Structure formats: C-alpha cells, structure tokens
Amino acid sequence: MLLAEHEIPVLLFEAEGDISDDLRASTFHPPTLDMLAPFGISALLIEQGLICPNWQIRMHPGGENAVFDLSVIADDTGHPYRLQCEQAKLARILADRLVGNDLVEIHFNCPVVDLQQADDRAAVTVDRGGERETYQGRFVIGADGAGSFVRQALDFPFEGMTYPETTVLVSTSYPFEEHIEGLSNVNYCWSPEGNFSLLRLKDFWRCSLYYDPDLTFDAAIAESRVQAQLNEIHPHPDGYEIVDRRPYRVHQRLVKNFRRGRVLLVGDAAHLSSPSGGMGLNGGIHDAFNLTDKLARVWRGADQALLDQYTRQRRPVVESAILQQADRNRKRMTEKDPAARARSLAEMQIIAATPALAREHLLKSSMIHGLRQAAEIP
C-alpha cells in the first residue's frame, strides 16, 4: 500500500492460497495507529478492535497490580491507547484497499524459489502450480516471515537464540472480565504455577500459557492440559470453549544488515522477538514506513546509498527498543522467586503511580521512544 501511494508498481507473491486467518499478533501500539491514520486504516481497525486505555502487571490470584494508564502520553500521540485487533483484519483491510489498484498485483499460491540480482535489477522465480516463472524489478523486499526464503538466499545469518519455553496461545470465549475482578484488557500475570497473559479482543480472550520445554507440541495443546491450565486461571467445571489453540517457540534473532544490493528485509524476515509487550507486528510496520520513505526517494533519482540509512536507523532501535525490551519483559514475567516478584511489582507500582516515570516508561513500551531515536540517526 505504501509503495503504491508513492506511485511505485508492486508485484506481491504470497506462498499461501489466501490471507491467513490464524491468530497471530493482536496488539497495535499508539505510534503504529498514528502512522496508519492518514490512510484511513486506523479508523477501520478501531471499528473492528477493542481500545485498551490501560494495561497491567498482576499477581494472580491475589490481584495486586501495577496499572499503566496510557493517557499520560496523550501529548505524544493521537492514539493514547493500545488497540487489540487481530493481525488478519489488518491484512484484509489492506487487501481490500488494493483491489482495483493498477499499480499492485497480488499473486497467491506463488512461493519464491529463487532470487538473483544484478547492478541494475533484481529477479525472483516463483513456483506457480508446478511451473516456474521469473519476474524482474528494480528492488526485492523480503517480507516473508521468520523462515524467510529471501533472507536465506542472501545467506544472512539469523543470529540469536530460542527461548526454552513452549508457549501455547489459546483463545476462548469465556468472559474472564466477569469473573476476575479488576482486569484490564491487557494483563501480564504471575501465578503460583508460573506466569500467563490475558489479552482481550472484541469477541474472545487470548491466553498465553507456558509449558515445560520437554513437552512435544501435541502434548502441550492436548485438550486435558489446556483445560487444566485455564482452570488454574479461573475454575470453570463445565469446561472452556476453545476458539483456537496454537503452540510456538519464542525466538530472539536479528540480522546484521537489512539490505544487500537491491534486496531488503522487513519485519520477521529481519528480526524476531519475544511477544511479551506486543512489539513484533508493530516493529515490522515501522520497518515498512521507514523503508518506503527511502525507496520512494531512490525511485525518483536519489542515490541508492540512501537505502543504507534504513539499516542504520532501524537495526539499533530493533536491537535495543524491541529485542532487549521484550527480553526484559519476558525475564520479569518468568521470574519464579516470590520475593523477587514482589520487589519487581513494587517497582512497577511506583513507576505507574508517578506521572513523569509512567510517561517515560510508556514512551518506551509503546515504541514511541525508539522511533524518535531512529529519526535522529543520519
């Protein structure tokens, strides 16, 4: 969409047969909504999502908490709240917007199987129903996720680590807000058994549940185990209605360069982080805005070296404001020692109750601070 807004023609190749409705990311941070607002996208997301004016860190089942009110950053953003809305809804909004746009062709069922580039152009070969077809363009953007073929074709190491936990993302229609007093729409919780998160969307709650890494994925998502975990959050003898369940491993990885020649990487193809704090989807969108600004100028005659600024601006911010911050969030919430938990909660309560400290914390956790840092890098 952004490239088309700059009148740059785009061929988009998608390996899947349609937009995936899998429950993936669901948090949109304030600056992301600010970026999308001029295109009318934020308004459509807000119609389909749930505004979350605050979020909290919480002891369970006691209920002691630190609540962060995003109204303290109202002078820094036009959207002083988180929006809970499924990633698939954004994808469909964007696809609908592009219908009839002569500058954009979207090809489903076309996985990329080869990548080549020369001084003046780049080319991808796709598999279209068993037949291989090659397409050329001035640039190739790899936005093909954690298993990015484009990144692998560039032979870029994806340095980092995989966390030991197996996470199961469970969605349920059970109305936790009616049974657990004082919940926000976004809750990061310590429990006697470990930790979990509860994120509310319009029609259901999403629960991140953590399991012994020795379990297989099949064992982690077994009905009896999921029901037992949910009943530890709140007893429901009749059994929870499960809308969706999905196991995954959590990674922290980052390439050293977001560009080689005429090929560039964005989003999960370039960096992966813990979902704690909801920064992955937002970071990918921020990549796209940053890169499009530079590509548009190069398209109109600026020196191609301008594209190196994309890595200079985005990589350090991804490393410090996304990966490291998400890692700190994870370490705080996976803490098992009761005394350390109590100290951490007390510290967060002081921050939340002190406007200046709360604003500083929310500028970082809402990703505003990182974007401002990036803008200052030449």
N, C-alpha and C positions, 0 to 999 in steps of 0.2 A: 504494500500500500504506500509506504513512504517513498519508495523509488518512483512509483507511478505518479505520485504527487509532484515530483520533480521532472515529470515527462521523460523518464528513463524506461525503456522497454524491458520487460522481465519475462523469462521463462522459468516456471516453478515446477520442479519434479518431485513428486511425493511417492515414496515406496508403497504406502498403504493404498487401499482402494477407496478410502473416503477419509474425512476428518474423524479422528478417533474421539469417541465419547468416554474413553477411560478416565477415571477420576484421578487427575494428576494435581498440578498446582491449583490453589484456590484463593490465594491472598494477593490483592493489589494494594501496593503502598501509595501514600499520598503523591509523591512526585511522578509516579507512573500515570496516575489519573490526570495529573496536570499536563503531562506530555500528550496524552490521548484526547484530552478535552477539545482542543481546537478542531479535531476531525469529527467530532460528534460521537466518538467511540465511548468515552467515559459515561455519557448520559445513557447510552444503551446498556452498558454494563451495570450501571446503578439500578436501572429498571429491573434487571434480571438477578441482581445480587442483594446482599444484606450489608448495610452500613454498620460498621463497628466503631463507635466513638471511643472505646477504651479496650484495653486488654490487660490480662493479669497473670501473675505468677502466684501459685496457690498450693497450700498444704492440703492434702486430702487424707482422711475425710474431715479434719478439724475445721477447715475453711479459712484459716489465717491466710492473708493475701497481701500482695502489693499491686495496686491498680494504677495503670498508666493512662491518663486522660489526654488524648491527642489534641484537645482544644488548646493546649498550651503552645502548639506550633501553628496556630491559626494565622499568625502574621507571616509565616514562612511558606504557606501552601494554600492553594484554593480548595483543597480537599483534606481537611484536618481529621481524617479517619482512615481506617483500613476498610477495604471493601472485600467481602467474601463472595466470590463468584467463580464458578468452575472455568478452568482454562479452555475447555472445549467451547464454551459460549463465546469467548473472545475470538477463537478461530472461526467460528461460524459467522459472527458479525463481520469479520474481515473478508471472509469468502463472499458473503452476500454483497458487500460493498464493491467487490471487484467484478461482479457479474456485469458483462457488457462493456468492460473497460478494454479498449482495443490495445492498450499497452501491456496487458498482463495475460499470459496463457498459463493455466494450471493443468498439469498432467498427472493424474493419479495412476497407480499401478506401474510406476516407472522408476524403479530403483537405479541409482547411479552405480555403474560397474567399472568405469574407467575415468581418469582425469588426466588431462595434458594441458600444458601451457607453453606459449612462446612469448617473444618480446612484445608482440602487438595484440595477442588474443589468448583466450583460454578455451578449452573444449571439454565437454563431458559426454560420455557414452552411457546411454540408459538401456535397460532391458525392458522392451515393450512386448510383453506376451511371448517371450522367447526369441524375439527379433531384436537385434542391437541397432540402435540409431545414435548418431553423433551430432551434437549441436555445438555451435561456436558462439562466443560472445566476447565482450571486452573484459568482463570480470566474472568470476565464480564466487559465490558466497555459500559456504558450508554452514547451514543451519540445521544439520541433520542429527542432532542429539548426542547423547553420551557415547553411543557406538559409532560415531561419525566416520563414514567411509572417506569423506573429504580429508579429515584430519589424518587418517591412516595413510591415505595416498600421498600426503605431504611428508609422511614419515616423521611427524611431530610426536615426541614422547609426551604422554599424558601423565605428568609426574604428580605424585601424591600418595594417598592411602585409602584403604577401605576400612571403615569402622567395623568393630566386631559384632555389633548388634544386628539382629534381623528385625526389621520393622514391618508390621502389618498395618496397613491403612484400612480401617473398617468404617463403612458408612451405615448409619442406622436411622430409622425414622423415630426412634424413641425420644420423647421430649425431655431431655435432661434438665432443661431450664425450669421445668415444673416440679422437679424432684430434688434438685441440689440448689440450695439457697445461695444467692449472691454470685452466680456465674456471670461472666462476661460472654460475649460472643466468641472470644478467643482466649483460651486458658491453657497455660503450661503448668502441669501439676506434678508434685511429688506425692507418692503414695507409699505405704509401708512395704509394698511388694516391688517398688521401683519408681517408674515415672510414666506418664502418659500425657497426651494433649487432647483437648476437646475444642474443635473448631466448628462453629455453627454456620450453615448455609441456609438458604431460604426454605428448603424442603427437608433437610436432614442434618444430622451432626456427623462430622468426620472425627474418628478417634484414631490416634496413632498409638499403637500398642507395641511394646518391646519384648523380645523373647530371647531365650538362651541361644547363642550363636551356633550351638551344636545341633539345633533342630533343623530338619530339612524344611523347605518352603511348604511342602504338603502338610507336614506336621504342624507348622506354625499357623496355617489357615484352616486347620481342621475345625469343624463346627463346634465340637465339645470344648476345644481350647479357647476359641474366640468367645463363646458364650460365657465360659468361666471368667475370662478376663473382664468382659463387660460387666458381669455380676459383681466383680470386685470393685468396680467404679460405683455401681448402684445396683442393689438386688432387684431382680425382675424375674420372679419364679416362672412366669409364663413364657419366658424366652424372648430375646431381642429379635426384631425383624431386621435382617441384614440386607441392605440395599446393594452393597458391593464390598468385596474384600480383595486386597492386593498386597502380596509380600514384596519387599525390595531390600536391597543392601544400600547403605549410605556411604557415599564417597566424598573425598575432598581432593580435587585434582585440578591442575592448571597447566596450560601450555606456556612455553616461554615467549612465543610470538604469535600474534593473532593474524599474521599475514606472511605469505611468501609470494612475491611477484604479484600476479593478478588474481590470486586466490586468498580469500579472507574467511575467518571463522567468527561465528557469533553464538552466544548462548551456551548451552550444554556441550556443544562441539568444542568449545574453548575452555570451559570451566565448570566444575561440579562442586556443590557444597552441601552440607547438611541442610535438610529442610527446616531446621529449627530457626524460626524467625521469618520464614517465607520469602527468601531473597532470590531463589533461583530463577523463577519466571520473570520477576522484575528486572534482575540483572541482565537477562537476555534482551528484554525490551530496551533497556538503557543502551546496551551494545548497539542495537539496531538504529536507534536515533543518532548516536554518535557517529557510526559508520556512514549512514546515509548522508549526513551533512558533508562529510569529506568526499564521498563518492560523487555527489552532485557537483561539487566544485571541480573535481578532476574531470568529470564528464564534459564540463564546459571549458576545459582548457588549462586548469591548474596543473602544476607539476605533480606527477604520480607519487613523488616522495611524501606528499601530504598525507598519504594513507598510513605512513609510519606513525603519525601522531595518534592514530586510532589505538595502536598498541600502547604507546606511551601514556595515553590518558586512561585507558580502560584497565590495563593489566594491574597496575599498582592499587587501583581502587578495588578491583575484584579481589586481589590478594588480602588487603587489609580490612576493607569495609564489608566484604561479603564472606570470604572463606574464613578469615580469622575470627570475625564476629560470630558467624554461625557456629564455629568450633567452640567459642567461649559459651555460647548459649547451650550447646549440647553438653559441655562439661559441667555447667552449673546444674542442668536438669538431670544428668545421670549420676550426680553425687548421691552416695548411699548413706554417708555418715549423718546421723540426726543432728549432731551439734554443728557440723559444717553447713547443713541445710538451714538450720535456724539462723546462723550468722549471715548466710547469703540472703535469706529473706529479710532480715532486719536491715541489711544494707540497701536492698531494693526498696523497702518501705520508706527509708529516709530519702532516697532519690525521688521516689514518686511523690512524696509529700512536700518537696522543696521545689518551687516553680523553676528556678534557674537550672537546678540539676536535672529536673524532669525534662526541660526543654532540650538541654544538651544531649541527654540520653535518647530522647525521641528523634532528634535530628539524625542521630547515628542509626538507630534501629529502623527508622523509616527510610533510610538510604538517601536523605537529602544532603547530609554532610559529605558523603562520598562523591556525589555528583558535583558539588561545589569544588571539592578538591580536584576532580578531573578537569573541570573547566579552567583551572589555573595552570595546568601543565602545558607548556608550549609544544 
